[in-house]
Amino acid sequence: MTYLIENIHWLIEFTSSFDKEVLDIVLLSFRVSLSAVFFSSLISLPFSLLLALKEFPGRRVIISIVNSLLMIPAVAIGLIVYLLLARRGPLGAIGLLYTPWAMVVAQTLLAVPIITSLSLAALQSVKRSVRETAVTLGVNLPQLIMTMFREARYPLMAALIMAFARVIGETGMTMVVGGNIRGSTRVMTTAIALETMKGRFELAIVLGIILLLICGLISIPLQLLQGAGRK
């Protein structure tokens, strides 16, 4: 009980002083995860649109592969990226390993199947009558694409938010490719793991509370978007 009271007292002192190390960790977490979601959306949204619009040989196989990729452990993705970016790897000359960009690459690979699968479901949920009406009105392909994205905008935004929530909470993969280097690649999840193992629970608790608050705040627009998409 005394230990708990001491931690609460430390948290109050921290809140009043606002530690710069924690701020840097939180900001890096956002920069890495937002960058990963941005790059993965550039891949996933056009790809999911192609799968939704076109019927071609192997389409069902590709969709099955995308859905299967959702089951791959994140740490396995981290290992693959590590082997690619390691000094003896095929991309080792670039020198990205143990940098924030290595974490962005790994998180992008994790987010791509998430956004693709959810976006495909959202675009396929657009009623066929909407597409047929757009074609009947004589719209061209770009206008048809804009119509589909407009009709599925809420589920698509929800897909991006869910991908962000997934990647910002990842620990093992991020630690493998980033190295958890203080002041360089240390993000909230890896810092929590390290500080807990070191017995420095105060910082781990602070970062844990911040991460929980972020996840809680993310759930608000997600619920609103999912509700709007069902109307």
N, C-alpha and C positions, 0 to 999 in steps of 0.2 A: 504493500500500500504506500509506503514511504517512497519507494522507487517511482511509482506512478505519479505521485504528487510532485516529485522533483522534475520529472519529465514535463508535466504540465506547466510548472514554473519556468522551465527553460523555454518552452514554446511561447509563453507570453513575452519573455525577454527577447526572443528571436523576432517575434512579430513587430515589436517596437523598434528594433535595430535594423531589420531587413538585411540579411546577409547577402553579399554580392555573389558569393560562390553559388548559392542556391539559385539566384536570379540567372546567372550564366547557364547553369544546368537546365533550367526550365526553358530558357530561350533557345538553346541548342536543340532541345527535344522538339520544340515546335518547328524550328527551321528544317530539321532533318525530315520529320514526318510530313509536314506540308509539302516539301519538295518531292518526296516520294509519291504522295497522292497526286500531285500535279503531273509528274512524268508518267505515272501509271495511267492516268486518265487520258493522256494523249495517245496511249496505245490502246486502251480498253474500249473507249467510247466509239471510235471508228470501227474497231474490230467487231464489237457487239452489234453495231448498226449493220455491218455487212452480213453477219450471221442472221440478223432479223429480216433483212430484205431479200437476200438471195438464197435460192435453192440450188445447190451444186453437189456433185459427188463428194462424199467424205464429210459433209456438213455435220451429220449426227455424230460421227466419230470425233470431230474437233470439239463439239459441244461436250461430249463425254469426257474428253481429255481435260478440258477447262474445269469441269466439275470435279474431276479426280484430283486436279492440282490443289483444290481447296483442302484436301486431306493431308497434304505433305507437311510434316512438322517444320516449323519455322527454322529450327536450329539446323535442319538438313539443308535448307536454302542458304543459311549462313555458311555452312561448310563448303558448299559448292562455290559460292562467291569467294570464300577464302582461298580455295584451290586455284581459282582463276586469277586472283589478284596477288597471290603470293609471289615472292621473288622468282621462284622457278616455274611459276605458272605461265600460261600463254599471254596473260595481260600484265605480268609482273613489271614490265618495263615502264608502265604508266605511273606506278608508284602511288596507287590509291589506297592500298591496304593500311588500316589503322588511321584513316582520315574520315571526316564526316561524309565525304562522297562515297566511301565504301558502304557506310550505313545507309545512305540514300539508295544505292544500287540494290542492296539486299532487301530493303523495305519496299522498293518499287516492285521487285519480283514477287514479293509476298502479296502486294496489293493488286497486281494485275488480274489474277484469276478471280479475286473477290469482286472487283468492279465489273469485270467482264460478265461474270455469271449474273450478278444482280441487275446490271444494265440490260442484258439480253432478256431477262424475265420482264423487266419494265417495258421494254420496247415491244416485246411480243404481247404484252397485256393491252397495248393500244388496239382498240377494236378494229377488226378488218373493215368495218363500215367507214371508219374515219379515213383509212388509206384509200378505199374505193371512192369515197366522196371527193377526196383531194384530186384523185386521178380524173374523175368525171368533170371537175371544174377546169381541167386542162392545165394543172400546175406542172412545172418541170421537176426534175429530180432534186435539185437543191431546195426547192420550195416544199417538196414532199418530205425531205429529211428534216427541215425546220419544223414542219407540222408535227412530225412524229416526236421530235425532241420536246416541242412545246407541250404536247399532250402527256408526255411521260416525265416532265421536268421534276415533279416532286419525288417520285421513286428514284430518279437518277441522282438528285442531290442527296437523298438518303443513302444511296450506295456509296457516294464519296465520303460521307460522314462516317459510315460504318467502317470503311477502309481505313480512315484516319484513326478511329478509335482502336482498331486492331493493331496497326503498326506502332502507334505511340506507346502501347502497352507491352510491346515485345521486349524480352530481356536477353535470352540466350543467343539468338541470332545477332543482335546488335553488339553484344559483347565479343562474339567470335571475330567479327570483321572490323570492329572499332577499337577493341583493346581496352576500353574503359580508361582512357588516358585523361588524367586530371587537366582541366583547362583546354582540352582539345576534342575528345570524343566521349566525354562522360555525360550521359543523359540521365533522366530521372530513374528509369527502371534499373539500369546498370549501377547507378550510384546507390540505390536502395539495397540491392543485393550485396554490394561491397561493404557498405557501412554496417549492415546487419552482421555480416561475417566478422567484421572488425570489432563488433560490440559497441559501435558508436550509434546507439539507437536514436539519439536525439535528431540527428540529421536525417536518418532513415524515416523517422516518424513524420518529420516536416514534409519531406518529398512525397511520402505516401499520402498524406492529407491533400497535398496539392494535386497529385495524380487522381485521387478519388474525386476531388472537386471538379477537375477537368472532365472526367468521365460523366459526372452528374450533370454538368452544364451541357455536354454534348448530347445527352439523352433528351433534353428539352426540345431543341429544334428537330431532332430525329422523330420524336413522337408527333410533333406538329406536322412534319412533312408526310409521315405515314398516314396521319389522319386526313390531311388534305388530299392525298393520293387516292383515298377510298371514296371520296365524295363524287 
